């Protein structure tokens, strides 16, 4: 497989794993139910994605910056909702 | 910031966003409740992480391979549980 195809694979992977968080965020905003979402997962993901974002900025890698900026936005919605709509 | 520190940042980001899925998988296995998990999120994440795994293999990038192999394992548990313990 040539270089360009590998790059496209990376873009496809980034787009899919970024947009995956859209239906999850929408579901939570609609139902306001977050019981089955792990708080530790939501916190760790927010921290991890912030680090990925800095990594992208330091490496001047636009796809990594854009993908993680969008993911962070959606994960902040999820974490906020988890803290806001606490059940149990 | 020098090259090595950027690399360490990448490793830290990868470790955190990988291990984040551990408490989520454990929670689902323990409670067998997956109502608030978006099925579309689980499917898209599994597909996206498989693509990241292939990307890592093609680029011969061990941290990407290891991180995504572990994440995929945990996401398969989450997707299986979502399909197995369907509520509603």
Backbone of each chain as nested JSON, in Angstrom:
{
  "chains": [
    {"id": "A", "residues": [
      {"number": 1, "name": "UNK", "atoms": {"N": [0.855, -1.207, 0.0], "CA": [0.0, 0.0, 0.0], "C": [0.889, 1.255, 0.0]}},
      {"number": 2, "name": "UNK", "atoms": {"N": [0.576, 2.186, -0.853], "CA": [1.425, 3.375, -0.952], "C": [1.122, 4.376, 0.165]}},
      {"number": 3, "name": "UNK", "atoms": {"N": [2.011, 5.322, 0.323], "CA": [1.972, 6.344, 1.371], "C": [0.618, 7.058, 1.464]}},
      {"number": 4, "name": "UNK", "atoms": {"N": [0.097, 7.469, 0.282], "CA": [-1.151, 8.228, 0.256], "C": [-2.326, 7.428, 0.805]}},
      {"number": 5, "name": "UNK", "atoms": {"N": [-2.353, 6.134, 0.472], "CA": [-3.459, 5.299, 0.943], "C": [-3.419, 5.149, 2.466]}},
      {"number": 6, "name": "UNK", "atoms": {"N": [-2.21, 5.062, 3.016], "CA": [-2.059, 4.987, 4.473], "C": [-2.587, 6.264, 5.121]}},
      {"number": 7, "name": "UNK", "atoms": {"N": [-2.273, 7.402, 4.494], "CA": [-2.729, 8.692, 5.004], "C": [-4.257, 8.774, 4.984]}},
      {"number": 8, "name": "UNK", "atoms": {"N": [-4.861, 8.314, 3.875], "CA": [-6.324, 8.32, 3.774], "C": [-6.947, 7.433, 4.844]}},
      {"number": 9, "name": "UNK", "atoms": {"N": [-6.282, 6.291, 5.116], "CA": [-6.753, 5.379, 6.163], "C": [-6.757, 6.095, 7.511]}},
      {"number": 10, "name": "UNK", "atoms": {"N": [-5.699, 6.844, 7.779], "CA": [-5.604, 7.62, 9.008], "C": [-6.705, 8.668, 9.1]}},
      {"number": 11, "name": "UNK", "atoms": {"N": [-6.96, 9.355, 7.984], "CA": [-8.039, 10.359, 7.976], "C": [-9.39, 9.697, 8.239]}},
      {"number": 12, "name": "UNK", "atoms": {"N": [-9.632, 8.552, 7.569], "CA": [-10.903, 7.83, 7.737], "C": [-11.065, 7.406, 9.199]}},
      {"number": 13, "name": "UNK", "atoms": {"N": [-9.997, 6.859, 9.791], "CA": [-10.021, 6.426, 11.186], "C": [-10.345, 7.606, 12.105]}},
      {"number": 14, "name": "UNK", "atoms": {"N": [-9.684, 8.731, 11.853], "CA": [-9.885, 9.929, 12.669], "C": [-11.293, 10.48, 12.571]}},
      {"number": 15, "name": "UNK", "atoms": {"N": [-11.826, 10.502, 11.357], "CA": [-13.183, 11.022, 11.148], "C": [-14.209, 10.124, 11.844]}},
      {"number": 16, "name": "UNK", "atoms": {"N": [-14.043, 8.8, 11.708], "CA": [-15.013, 7.852, 12.289], "C": [-14.974, 7.89, 13.823]}},
      {"number": 17, "name": "UNK", "atoms": {"N": [-13.756, 7.857, 14.408], "CA": [-13.679, 7.846, 15.879], "C": [-14.055, 9.209, 16.474]}},
      {"number": 18, "name": "UNK", "atoms": {"N": [-14.004, 10.257, 15.67], "CA": [-14.441, 11.577, 16.142], "C": [-15.967, 11.679, 16.089]}},
      {"number": 19, "name": "UNK", "atoms": {"N": [-16.534, 11.365, 14.904], "CA": [-17.982, 11.502, 14.718], "C": [-18.766, 10.483, 15.541]}},
      {"number": 20, "name": "UNK", "atoms": {"N": [-18.098, 9.404, 15.974], "CA": [-18.748, 8.388, 16.818], "C": [-19.345, 9.012, 18.077]}},
      {"number": 21, "name": "UNK", "atoms": {"N": [-18.699, 10.065, 18.586], "CA": [-19.154, 10.685, 19.834], "C": [-20.393, 11.554, 19.654]}},
      {"number": 22, "name": "UNK", "atoms": {"N": [-20.728, 11.853, 18.393], "CA": [-21.903, 12.694, 18.124], "C": [-23.208, 11.994, 18.557]}},
      {"number": 23, "name": "UNK", "atoms": {"N": [-23.486, 10.745, 18.086], "CA": [-24.719, 10.085, 18.537], "C": [-24.759, 9.862, 20.058]}},
      {"number": 24, "name": "UNK", "atoms": {"N": [-23.571, 9.639, 20.67], "CA": [-23.542, 9.447, 22.132], "C": [-23.912, 10.75, 22.849]}},
      {"number": 25, "name": "UNK", "atoms": {"N": [-23.355, 11.864, 22.39], "CA": [-23.664, 13.16, 23.011], "C": [-25.138, 13.517, 22.793]}},
      {"number": 26, "name": "UNK", "atoms": {"N": [-25.631, 13.289, 21.575], "CA": [-27.032, 13.587, 21.26], "C": [-27.965, 12.746, 22.125]}},
      {"number": 27, "name": "UNK", "atoms": {"N": [-27.635, 11.444, 22.27], "CA": [-28.464, 10.542, 23.084], "C": [-28.586, 11.046, 24.518]}},
      {"number": 28, "name": "UNK", "atoms": {"N": [-27.44, 11.469, 25.081], "CA": [-27.425, 11.941, 26.465], "C": [-28.19, 13.255, 26.619]}},
      {"number": 29, "name": "UNK", "atoms": {"N": [-28.018, 14.162, 25.652], "CA": [-28.719, 15.446, 25.712], "C": [-30.223, 15.246, 25.594]}},
      {"number": 30, "name": "UNK", "atoms": {"N": [-30.629, 14.242, 24.803], "CA": [-32.048, 13.972, 24.565], "C": [-32.684, 13.279, 25.767]}},
      {"number": 31, "name": "UNK", "atoms": {"N": [-32.004, 12.222, 26.276], "CA": [-32.596, 11.424, 27.359], "C": [-32.282, 11.981, 28.75]}},
      {"number": 32, "name": "UNK", "atoms": {"N": [-31.19, 12.724, 28.857], "CA": [-30.668, 13.202, 30.142], "C": [-30.401, 12.045, 31.103]}},
      {"number": 33, "name": "UNK", "atoms": {"N": [-30.106, 10.891, 30.533], "CA": [-29.791, 9.699, 31.317], "C": [-28.322, 9.355, 31.087]}},
      {"number": 34, "name": "UNK", "atoms": {"N": [-27.546, 9.263, 32.176], "CA": [-26.116, 8.969, 32.025], "C": [-25.667, 7.855, 32.979]}},
      {"number": 35, "name": "UNK", "atoms": {"N": [-26.63, 7.124, 33.543], "CA": [-26.318, 6.114, 34.556], "C": [-25.255, 5.104, 34.093]}},
      {"number": 36, "name": "UNK", "atoms": {"N": [-25.389, 4.629, 32.831], "CA": [-24.507, 3.556, 32.351], "C": [-23.172, 4.068, 31.814]}},
      {"number": 37, "name": "UNK", "atoms": {"N": [-23.001, 5.395, 31.806], "CA": [-21.724, 5.981, 31.393], "C": [-20.811, 6.022, 32.615]}},
      {"number": 38, "name": "UNK", "atoms": {"N": [-19.593, 5.501, 32.484], "CA": [-18.632, 5.532, 33.585], "C": [-18.061, 6.938, 33.742]}},
      {"number": 39, "name": "UNK", "atoms": {"N": [-18.167, 7.496, 34.978], "CA": [-17.63, 8.838, 35.231], "C": [-16.118, 8.865, 35.017]}},
      {"number": 40, "name": "UNK", "atoms": {"N": [-15.461, 7.778, 35.449], "CA": [-14.01, 7.665, 35.296], "C": [-13.625, 7.673, 33.815]}},
      {"number": 41, "name": "UNK", "atoms": {"N": [-14.421, 6.995, 32.985], "CA": [-14.199, 6.995, 31.543], "C": [-14.298, 8.416, 30.985]}},
      {"number": 42, "name": "UNK", "atoms": {"N": [-15.366, 9.135, 31.392], "CA": [-15.599, 10.487, 30.88], "C": [-14.472, 11.443, 31.291]}},
      {"number": 43, "name": "UNK", "atoms": {"N": [-14.016, 11.329, 32.547], "CA": [-12.927, 12.19, 33.024], "C": [-11.625, 11.862, 32.296]}},
      {"number": 44, "name": "UNK", "atoms": {"N": [-11.287, 10.555, 32.255], "CA": [-10.031, 10.129, 31.612], "C": [-10.006, 10.489, 30.136]}},
      {"number": 45, "name": "UNK", "atoms": {"N": [-11.149, 10.331, 29.458], "CA": [-11.201, 10.664, 28.025], "C": [-10.971, 12.154, 27.806]}},
      {"number": 46, "name": "UNK", "atoms": {"N": [-11.584, 13.008, 28.642], "CA": [-11.388, 14.453, 28.504], "C": [-9.918, 14.834, 28.697]}},
      {"number": 47, "name": "UNK", "atoms": {"N": [-9.29, 14.249, 29.738], "CA": [-7.87, 14.532, 29.991], "C": [-7.018, 14.031, 28.817]}},
      {"number": 48, "name": "UNK", "atoms": {"N": [-7.283, 12.784, 28.399], "CA": [-6.5, 12.176, 27.319], "C": [-6.612, 12.942, 26.011]}},
      {"number": 49, "name": "UNK", "atoms": {"N": [-7.836, 13.387, 25.695], "CA": [-8.046, 14.101, 24.428], "C": [-7.392, 15.489, 24.467]}},
      {"number": 50, "name": "UNK", "atoms": {"N": [-7.374, 16.123, 25.643], "CA": [-6.645, 17.399, 25.786], "C": [-5.15, 17.17, 25.487]}},
      {"number": 51, "name": "UNK", "atoms": {"N": [-4.597, 16.064, 26.006], "CA": [-3.184, 15.742, 25.738], "C": [-2.955, 15.48, 24.248]}},
      {"number": 52, "name": "UNK", "atoms": {"N": [-3.887, 14.74, 23.601], "CA": [-3.787, 14.504, 22.152], "C": [-3.817, 15.825, 21.385]}},
      {"number": 53, "name": "UNK", "atoms": {"N": [-4.642, 16.751, 21.879], "CA": [-4.764, 18.065, 21.226], "C": [-3.433, 18.825, 21.306]}},
      {"number": 54, "name": "UNK", "atoms": {"N": [-2.816, 18.85, 22.5], "CA": [-1.507, 19.493, 22.661], "C": [-0.456, 18.799, 21.794]}},
      {"number": 55, "name": "UNK", "atoms": {"N": [-0.538, 17.47, 21.738], "CA": [0.387, 16.688, 20.916], "C": [0.282, 17.121, 19.45]}},
      {"number": 56, "name": "UNK", "atoms": {"N": [-0.94, 17.267, 18.968], "CA": [-1.176, 17.703, 17.592], "C": [-0.653, 19.105, 17.345]}},
      {"number": 57, "name": "UNK", "atoms": {"N": [-0.854, 19.989, 18.333], "CA": [-0.381, 21.379, 18.2], "C": [1.142, 21.401, 18.143]}},
      {"number": 58, "name": "UNK", "atoms": {"N": [1.802, 20.64, 19.043], "CA": [3.274, 20.599, 19.084], "C": [3.861, 19.997, 17.815]}},
      {"number": 59, "name": "UNK", "atoms": {"N": [3.154, 19.003, 17.244], "CA": [3.642, 18.373, 16.011], "C": [3.13, 19.09, 14.767]}},
      {"number": 60, "name": "UNK", "atoms": {"N": [2.309, 20.145, 15.01], "CA": [1.741, 20.921, 13.908], "C": [0.999, 20.011, 12.931]}},
      {"number": 61, "name": "UNK", "atoms": {"N": [0.222, 19.077, 13.49], "CA": [-0.487, 18.067, 12.708], "C": [-1.976, 18.413, 12.685]}},
      {"number": 62, "name": "UNK", "atoms": {"N": [-2.42, 19.049, 11.591], "CA": [-3.785, 19.581, 11.514], "C": [-4.877, 18.523, 11.692]}},
      {"number": 63, "name": "UNK", "atoms": {"N": [-4.781, 17.345, 11.037], "CA": [-5.832, 16.336, 11.244], "C": [-5.98, 15.947, 12.722]}},
      {"number": 64, "name": "UNK", "atoms": {"N": [-4.854, 15.792, 13.439], "CA": [-4.91, 15.438, 14.864], "C": [-5.536, 16.579, 15.665]}},
      {"number": 65, "name": "UNK", "atoms": {"N": [-5.189, 17.824, 15.329], "CA": [-5.745, 18.99, 16.024], "C": [-7.259, 19.062, 15.833]}},
      {"number": 66, "name": "UNK", "atoms": {"N": [-7.708, 18.987, 14.573], "CA": [-9.137, 19.123, 14.26], "C": [-9.944, 17.982, 14.883]}},
      {"number": 67, "name": "UNK", "atoms": {"N": [-9.472, 16.731, 14.686], "CA": [-10.192, 15.557, 15.199], "C": [-10.356, 15.649, 16.713]}},
      {"number": 68, "name": "UNK", "atoms": {"N": [-9.271, 16.004, 17.413], "CA": [-9.331, 16.02, 18.871], "C": [-10.059, 17.239, 19.421]}},
      {"number": 69, "name": "UNK", "atoms": {"N": [-10.058, 18.341, 18.686], "CA": [-10.829, 19.513, 19.115], "C": [-12.323, 19.191, 19.089]}},
      {"number": 70, "name": "UNK", "atoms": {"N": [-12.772, 18.545, 18.009], "CA": [-14.191, 18.172, 17.886], "C": [-14.56, 17.123, 18.934]}},
      {"number": 71, "name": "UNK", "atoms": {"N": [-13.687, 16.106, 19.093], "CA": [-13.939, 15.05, 20.08], "C": [-14.03, 15.645, 21.487]}},
      {"number": 72, "name": "UNK", "atoms": {"N": [-13.128, 16.58, 21.793], "CA": [-13.115, 17.211, 23.118], "C": [-14.425, 17.937, 23.401]}},
      {"number": 73, "name": "UNK", "atoms": {"N": [-14.92, 18.636, 22.387], "CA": [-16.182, 19.363, 22.523], "C": [-17.32, 18.41, 22.895]}},
      {"number": 74, "name": "UNK", "atoms": {"N": [-17.391, 17.277, 22.179], "CA": [-18.452, 16.295, 22.423], "C": [-18.273, 15.615, 23.782]}},
      {"number": 75, "name": "UNK", "atoms": {"N": [-17.0, 15.349, 24.151], "CA": [-16.73, 14.711, 25.439], "C": [-17.006, 15.648, 26.615]}},
      {"number": 76, "name": "UNK", "atoms": {"N": [-16.836, 16.953, 26.4], "CA": [-17.167, 17.926, 27.445], "C": [-18.671, 17.943, 27.691]}},
      {"number": 77, "name": "UNK", "atoms": {"N": [-19.45, 17.816, 26.599], "CA": [-20.917, 17.724, 26.719], "C": [-21.294, 16.483, 27.526]}},
      {"number": 78, "name": "UNK", "atoms": {"N": [-20.628, 15.359, 27.221], "CA": [-20.912, 14.089, 27.904], "C": [-20.533, 14.168, 29.388]}},
      {"number": 79, "name": "UNK", "atoms": {"N": [-19.335, 14.71, 29.677], "CA": [-18.883, 14.824, 31.074], "C": [-19.77, 15.786, 31.86]}},
      {"number": 80, "name": "UNK", "atoms": {"N": [-20.105, 16.936, 31.241], "CA": [-20.986, 17.91, 31.892], "C": [-22.326, 17.259, 32.229]}},
      {"number": 81, "name": "UNK", "atoms": {"N": [-22.875, 16.517, 31.265], "CA": [-24.167, 15.862, 31.464], "C": [-24.081, 14.806, 32.555]}},
      {"number": 82, "name": "UNK", "atoms": {"N": [-22.965, 14.062, 32.576], "CA": [-22.774, 13.018, 33.595], "C": [-22.779, 13.635, 35.0]}},
      {"number": 83, "name": "UNK", "atoms": {"N": [-22.13, 14.791, 35.139], "CA": [-22.071, 15.477, 36.427], "C": [-23.399, 16.157, 36.758]}},
      {"number": 84, "name": "UNK", "atoms": {"N": [-24.077, 16.66, 35.716], "CA": [-25.319, 17.421, 35.881], "C": [-26.5, 16.508, 36.189]}},
      {"number": 85, "name": "UNK", "atoms": {"N": [-26.601, 15.39, 35.459], "CA": [-27.746, 14.496, 35.592], "C": [-27.355, 13.222, 36.327]}},
      {"number": 86, "name": "UNK", "atoms": {"N": [-26.81, 13.387, 37.525], "CA": [-26.373, 12.211, 38.283], "C": [-27.569, 11.459, 38.829]}},
      {"number": 87, "name": "UNK", "atoms": {"N": [-27.573, 10.163, 38.544], "CA": [-28.586, 9.305, 39.158], "C": [-27.901, 8.474, 40.229]}},
      {"number": 88, "name": "UNK", "atoms": {"N": [-28.614, 7.617, 40.873], "CA": [-28.14, 6.669, 41.902], "C": [-27.845, 7.411, 43.201]}}
    ]},
    {"id": "B", "residues": [
      {"number": 1, "name": "UNK", "atoms": {"N": [9.57, 23.15, 23.371], "CA": [9.561, 21.771, 23.888], "C": [10.31, 20.854, 22.916]}},
      {"number": 2, "name": "UNK", "atoms": {"N": [11.201, 20.041, 23.436], "CA": [12.008, 19.2, 22.547], "C": [11.241, 17.969, 22.073]}},
      {"number": 3, "name": "UNK", "atoms": {"N": [11.782, 17.321, 21.049], "CA": [11.17, 16.162, 20.39], "C": [10.751, 15.063, 21.371]}},
      {"number": 4, "name": "UNK", "atoms": {"N": [11.638, 14.741, 22.309], "CA": [11.36, 13.653, 23.237], "C": [10.139, 13.926, 24.106]}},
      {"number": 5, "name": "UNK", "atoms": {"N": [10.018, 15.186, 24.551], "CA": [8.883, 15.549, 25.402], "C": [7.567, 15.429, 24.638]}},
      {"number": 6, "name": "UNK", "atoms": {"N": [7.594, 15.783, 23.348], "CA": [6.401, 15.637, 22.515], "C": [6.012, 14.16, 22.413]}},
      {"number": 7, "name": "UNK", "atoms": {"N": [7.03, 13.308, 22.247], "CA": [6.801, 11.865, 22.155], "C": [6.185, 11.331, 23.444]}},
      {"number": 8, "name": "UNK", "atoms": {"N": [6.724, 11.766, 24.578], "CA": [6.185, 11.337, 25.872], "C": [4.733, 11.783, 26.035]}},
      {"number": 9, "name": "UNK", "atoms": {"N": [4.446, 13.01, 25.55], "CA": [3.078, 13.519, 25.593], "C": [2.151, 12.599, 24.803]}},
      {"number": 10, "name": "UNK", "atoms": {"N": [2.61, 12.167, 23.63], "CA": [1.838, 11.248, 22.806], "C": [1.599, 9.921, 23.509]}},
      {"number": 11, "name": "UNK", "atoms": {"N": [2.65, 9.401, 24.147], "CA": [2.509, 8.143, 24.889], "C": [1.501, 8.297, 26.028]}},
      {"number": 12, "name": "UNK", "atoms": {"N": [1.624, 9.414, 26.788], "CA": [0.709, 9.669, 27.91], "C": [-0.73, 9.747, 27.405]}},
      {"number": 13, "name": "UNK", "atoms": {"N": [-0.938, 10.481, 26.301], "CA": [-2.272, 10.622, 25.712], "C": [-2.823, 9.251, 25.315]}},
      {"number": 14, "name": "UNK", "atoms": {"N": [-1.988, 8.449, 24.662], "CA": [-2.403, 7.123, 24.211], "C": [-2.752, 6.199, 25.364]}},
      {"number": 15, "name": "UNK", "atoms": {"N": [-1.936, 6.238, 26.41], "CA": [-2.178, 5.374, 27.579], "C": [-3.48, 5.769, 28.275]}},
      {"number": 16, "name": "UNK", "atoms": {"N": [-3.693, 7.087, 28.444], "CA": [-4.897, 7.561, 29.145], "C": [-6.17, 7.254, 28.353]}},
      {"number": 17, "name": "UNK", "atoms": {"N": [-6.178, 7.558, 27.037], "CA": [-7.404, 7.325, 26.248], "C": [-7.647, 5.825, 26.022]}},
      {"number": 18, "name": "UNK", "atoms": {"N": [-6.6, 5.004, 26.186], "CA": [-6.791, 3.551, 26.085], "C": [-7.361, 2.998, 27.382]}},
      {"number": 19, "name": "UNK", "atoms": {"N": [-6.69, 3.326, 28.509], "CA": [-7.112, 2.792, 29.806], "C": [-8.456, 3.355, 30.251]}},
      {"number": 20, "name": "UNK", "atoms": {"N": [-8.877, 4.493, 29.671], "CA": [-10.182, 5.085, 29.995], "C": [-11.317, 4.088, 29.77]}},
      {"number": 21, "name": "UNK", "atoms": {"N": [-11.151, 3.206, 28.772], "CA": [-12.221, 2.274, 28.43], "C": [-12.333, 1.113, 29.412]}},
      {"number": 22, "name": "UNK", "atoms": {"N": [-11.308, 0.945, 30.266], "CA": [-11.322, -0.147, 31.242], "C": [-12.462, 0.027, 32.263]}},
      {"number": 23, "name": "UNK", "atoms": {"N": [-12.57, 1.193, 32.966], "CA": [-13.689, 1.333, 33.91], "C": [-15.053, 1.258, 33.231]}},
      {"number": 24, "name": "UNK", "atoms": {"N": [-15.153, 1.716, 31.956], "CA": [-16.434, 1.635, 31.249], "C": [-16.802, 0.181, 30.969]}},
      {"number": 25, "name": "UNK", "atoms": {"N": [-15.837, -0.604, 30.523], "CA": [-16.089, -2.028, 30.236], "C": [-16.427, -2.771, 31.53]}},
      {"number": 26, "name": "UNK", "atoms": {"N": [-15.674, -2.483, 32.606], "CA": [-15.909, -3.139, 33.899], "C": [-17.305, -2.808, 34.418]}},
      {"number": 27, "name": "UNK", "atoms": {"N": [-17.678, -1.511, 34.284], "CA": [-19.004, -1.088, 34.759], "C": [-20.116, -1.853, 34.057]}},
      {"number": 28, "name": "UNK", "atoms": {"N": [-19.99, -1.986, 32.741], "CA": [-21.02, -2.68, 31.952], "C": [-21.066, -4.17, 32.289]}},
      {"number": 29, "name": "UNK", "atoms": {"N": [-19.893, -4.782, 32.454], "CA": [-19.853, -6.208, 32.79], "C": [-20.459, -6.455, 34.168]}},
      {"number": 30, "name": "UNK", "atoms": {"N": [-20.277, -5.496, 35.078], "CA": [-20.758, -5.639, 36.447], "C": [-22.272, -5.41, 36.522]}},
      {"number": 31, "name": "UNK", "atoms": {"N": [-22.727, -4.311, 35.893], "CA": [-24.143, -3.944, 36.011], "C": [-25.023, -4.611, 34.944]}},
      {"number": 32, "name": "UNK", "atoms": {"N": [-24.405, -5.01, 33.831], "CA": [-25.143, -5.532, 32.663], "C": [-26.201, -4.538, 32.18]}},
      {"number": 33, "name": "UNK", "atoms": {"N": [-25.925, -3.254, 32.417], "CA": [-26.824, -2.187, 31.98], "C": [-26.114, -1.368, 30.904]}},
      {"number": 34, "name": "UNK", "atoms": {"N": [-26.738, -1.246, 29.741], "CA": [-26.099, -0.512, 28.638], "C": [-27.052, 0.487, 27.999]}},
      {"number": 35, "name": "UNK", "atoms": {"N": [-28.167, 0.768, 28.676], "CA": [-29.196, 1.632, 28.099], "C": [-28.651, 2.977, 27.609]}},
      {"number": 36, "name": "UNK", "atoms": {"N": [-27.798, 3.62, 28.416], "CA": [-27.343, 4.976, 28.098], "C": [-26.158, 5.008, 27.142]}},
      {"number": 37, "name": "UNK", "atoms": {"N": [-25.667, 3.826, 26.756], "CA": [-24.587, 3.754, 25.768], "C": [-25.22, 3.775, 24.377]}},
      {"number": 38, "name": "UNK", "atoms": {"N": [-24.758, 4.665, 23.507], "CA": [-25.268, 4.732, 22.14], "C": [-24.724, 3.554, 21.322]}},
      {"number": 39, "name": "UNK", "atoms": {"N": [-25.645, 2.772, 20.716], "CA": [-25.226, 1.634, 19.88], "C": [-24.388, 2.117, 18.702]}},
      {"number": 40, "name": "UNK", "atoms": {"N": [-24.807, 3.253, 18.134], "CA": [-24.089, 3.816, 16.988], "C": [-22.663, 4.21, 17.386]}},
      {"number": 41, "name": "UNK", "atoms": {"N": [-22.511, 4.753, 18.605], "CA": [-21.191, 5.088, 19.12], "C": [-20.333, 3.834, 19.21]}},
      {"number": 42, "name": "UNK", "atoms": {"N": [-20.898, 2.765, 19.792], "CA": [-20.147, 1.521, 19.987], "C": [-19.723, 0.907, 18.65]}},
      {"number": 43, "name": "UNK", "atoms": {"N": [-20.634, 0.917, 17.673], "CA": [-20.32, 0.358, 16.35], "C": [-19.243, 1.2, 15.659]}},
      {"number": 44, "name": "UNK", "atoms": {"N": [-19.462, 2.527, 15.626], "CA": [-18.512, 3.431, 14.956], "C": [-17.131, 3.365, 15.604]}},
      {"number": 45, "name": "UNK", "atoms": {"N": [-17.085, 3.292, 16.938], "CA": [-15.795, 3.225, 17.631], "C": [-15.052, 1.942, 17.272]}},
      {"number": 46, "name": "UNK", "atoms": {"N": [-15.764, 0.813, 17.234], "CA": [-15.117, -0.457, 16.865], "C": [-14.542, -0.39, 15.452]}},
      {"number": 47, "name": "UNK", "atoms": {"N": [-15.333, 0.152, 14.508], "CA": [-14.854, 0.277, 13.126], "C": [-13.658, 1.223, 13.071]}},
      {"number": 48, "name": "UNK", "atoms": {"N": [-13.785, 2.376, 13.72], "CA": [-12.72, 3.386, 13.701], "C": [-11.425, 2.881, 14.312]}},
      {"number": 49, "name": "UNK", "atoms": {"N": [-11.526, 2.154, 15.421], "CA": [-10.324, 1.652, 16.099], "C": [-9.652, 0.548, 15.269]}},
      {"number": 50, "name": "UNK", "atoms": {"N": [-10.453, -0.257, 14.553], "CA": [-9.875, -1.251, 13.629], "C": [-9.058, -0.528, 12.559]}},
      {"number": 51, "name": "UNK", "atoms": {"N": [-9.6, 0.573, 12.04], "CA": [-8.872, 1.356, 11.029], "C": [-7.585, 1.941, 11.62]}},
      {"number": 52, "name": "UNK", "atoms": {"N": [-7.647, 2.476, 12.847], "CA": [-6.442, 2.993, 13.522], "C": [-5.401, 1.894, 13.682]}},
      {"number": 53, "name": "UNK", "atoms": {"N": [-5.879, 0.672, 13.985], "CA": [-4.984, -0.478, 14.162], "C": [-4.257, -0.779, 12.846]}},
      {"number": 54, "name": "UNK", "atoms": {"N": [-4.996, -0.835, 11.736], "CA": [-4.385, -1.063, 10.424], "C": [-3.414, 0.068, 10.087]}},
      {"number": 55, "name": "UNK", "atoms": {"N": [-3.806, 1.29, 10.426], "CA": [-2.946, 2.46, 10.192], "C": [-1.612, 2.295, 10.925]}},
      {"number": 56, "name": "UNK", "atoms": {"N": [-1.684, 1.86, 12.176], "CA": [-0.483, 1.631, 12.972], "C": [0.392, 0.535, 12.387]}},
      {"number": 57, "name": "UNK", "atoms": {"N": [-0.262, -0.542, 11.91], "CA": [0.474, -1.662, 11.31], "C": [1.184, -1.202, 10.034]}},
      {"number": 58, "name": "UNK", "atoms": {"N": [0.458, -0.453, 9.182], "CA": [1.046, 0.023, 7.918], "C": [2.182, 1.008, 8.166]}},
      {"number": 59, "name": "UNK", "atoms": {"N": [2.081, 1.805, 9.22], "CA": [3.136, 2.768, 9.528], "C": [4.203, 2.162, 10.442]}},
      {"number": 60, "name": "UNK", "atoms": {"N": [3.964, 0.891, 10.827], "CA": [4.892, 0.186, 11.709], "C": [5.14, 0.987, 12.993]}},
      {"number": 61, "name": "UNK", "atoms": {"N": [4.025, 1.521, 13.531], "CA": [4.085, 2.392, 14.712], "C": [3.575, 1.614, 15.93]}},
      {"number": 62, "name": "UNK", "atoms": {"N": [4.506, 1.077, 16.722], "CA": [4.161, 0.175, 17.821], "C": [3.208, 0.795, 18.853]}},
      {"number": 63, "name": "UNK", "atoms": {"N": [3.457, 2.052, 19.327], "CA": [2.512, 2.639, 20.302], "C": [1.076, 2.688, 19.772]}},
      {"number": 64, "name": "UNK", "atoms": {"N": [0.899, 3.043, 18.489], "CA": [-0.447, 3.094, 17.901], "C": [-1.047, 1.688, 17.828]}},
      {"number": 65, "name": "UNK", "atoms": {"N": [-0.227, 0.702, 17.471], "CA": [-0.705, -0.68, 17.387], "C": [-1.164, -1.179, 18.762]}},
      {"number": 66, "name": "UNK", "atoms": {"N": [-0.311, -1.016, 19.768], "CA": [-0.609, -1.528, 21.11], "C": [-1.835, -0.824, 21.706]}},
      {"number": 67, "name": "UNK", "atoms": {"N": [-1.837, 0.519, 21.639], "CA": [-2.949, 1.291, 22.207], "C": [-4.282, 0.884, 21.577]}},
      {"number": 68, "name": "UNK", "atoms": {"N": [-4.298, 0.762, 20.25], "CA": [-5.563, 0.465, 19.575], "C": [-5.974, -0.994, 19.703]}},
      {"number": 69, "name": "UNK", "atoms": {"N": [-5.005, -1.894, 19.854], "CA": [-5.339, -3.305, 20.083], "C": [-6.053, -3.454, 21.427]}},
      {"number": 70, "name": "UNK", "atoms": {"N": [-5.527, -2.779, 22.461], "CA": [-6.141, -2.849, 23.797], "C": [-7.51, -2.176, 23.781]}},
      {"number": 71, "name": "UNK", "atoms": {"N": [-7.587, -0.982, 23.156], "CA": [-8.861, -0.262, 23.071], "C": [-9.909, -1.095, 22.345]}},
      {"number": 72, "name": "UNK", "atoms": {"N": [-9.498, -1.749, 21.256], "CA": [-10.428, -2.572, 20.473], "C": [-10.998, -3.7, 21.321]}},
      {"number": 73, "name": "UNK", "atoms": {"N": [-10.139, -4.342, 22.11], "CA": [-10.563, -5.44, 22.981], "C": [-11.666, -4.956, 23.931]}},
      {"number": 74, "name": "UNK", "atoms": {"N": [-11.431, -3.781, 24.563], "CA": [-12.395, -3.236, 25.523], "C": [-13.677, -2.796, 24.83]}},
      {"number": 75, "name": "UNK", "atoms": {"N": [-13.542, -2.222, 23.611], "CA": [-14.717, -1.77, 22.864], "C": [-15.54, -2.951, 22.356]}},
      {"number": 76, "name": "UNK", "atoms": {"N": [-14.881, -4.084, 22.061], "CA": [-15.616, -5.283, 21.65], "C": [-16.46, -5.803, 22.814]}},
      {"number": 77, "name": "UNK", "atoms": {"N": [-15.914, -5.721, 24.034], "CA": [-16.667, -6.109, 25.234], "C": [-17.892, -5.212, 25.375]}},
      {"number": 78, "name": "UNK", "atoms": {"N": [-17.69, -3.903, 25.177], "CA": [-18.78, -2.933, 25.312], "C": [-19.857, -3.167, 24.244]}},
      {"number": 79, "name": "UNK", "atoms": {"N": [-19.433, -3.359, 22.981], "CA": [-20.397, -3.581, 21.889], "C": [-21.145, -4.892, 22.082]}},
      {"number": 80, "name": "UNK", "atoms": {"N": [-20.41, -5.962, 22.454], "CA": [-21.047, -7.262, 22.701], "C": [-22.109, -7.122, 23.794]}},
      {"number": 81, "name": "UNK", "atoms": {"N": [-21.74, -6.416, 24.876], "CA": [-22.661, -6.24, 26.0], "C": [-23.881, -5.422, 25.581]}},
      {"number": 82, "name": "UNK", "atoms": {"N": [-23.648, -4.397, 24.769], "CA": [-24.754, -3.554, 24.289], "C": [-25.752, -4.397, 23.49]}},
      {"number": 83, "name": "UNK", "atoms": {"N": [-25.244, -5.293, 22.662], "CA": [-26.108, -6.143, 21.838], "C": [-26.742, -7.247, 22.693]}},
      {"number": 84, "name": "UNK", "atoms": {"N": [-26.008, -7.727, 23.683], "CA": [-26.448, -8.86, 24.518], "C": [-27.489, -8.421, 25.543]}},
      {"number": 85, "name": "UNK", "atoms": {"N": [-27.25, -7.268, 26.169], "CA": [-28.133, -6.812, 27.253], "C": [-28.974, -5.634, 26.78]}},
      {"number": 86, "name": "UNK", "atoms": {"N": [-29.714, -5.843, 25.72], "CA": [-30.528, -4.742, 25.191], "C": [-31.742, -4.499, 26.065]}},
      {"number": 87, "name": "UNK", "atoms": {"N": [-31.906, -3.266, 26.464], "CA": [-33.107, -2.895, 27.184], "C": [-34.002, -2.103, 26.232]}},
      {"number": 88, "name": "UNK", "atoms": {"N": [-35.09, -1.656, 26.671], "CA": [-36.065, -0.814, 25.947], "C": [-36.835, -1.642, 24.923]}}
    ]}
  ]
}
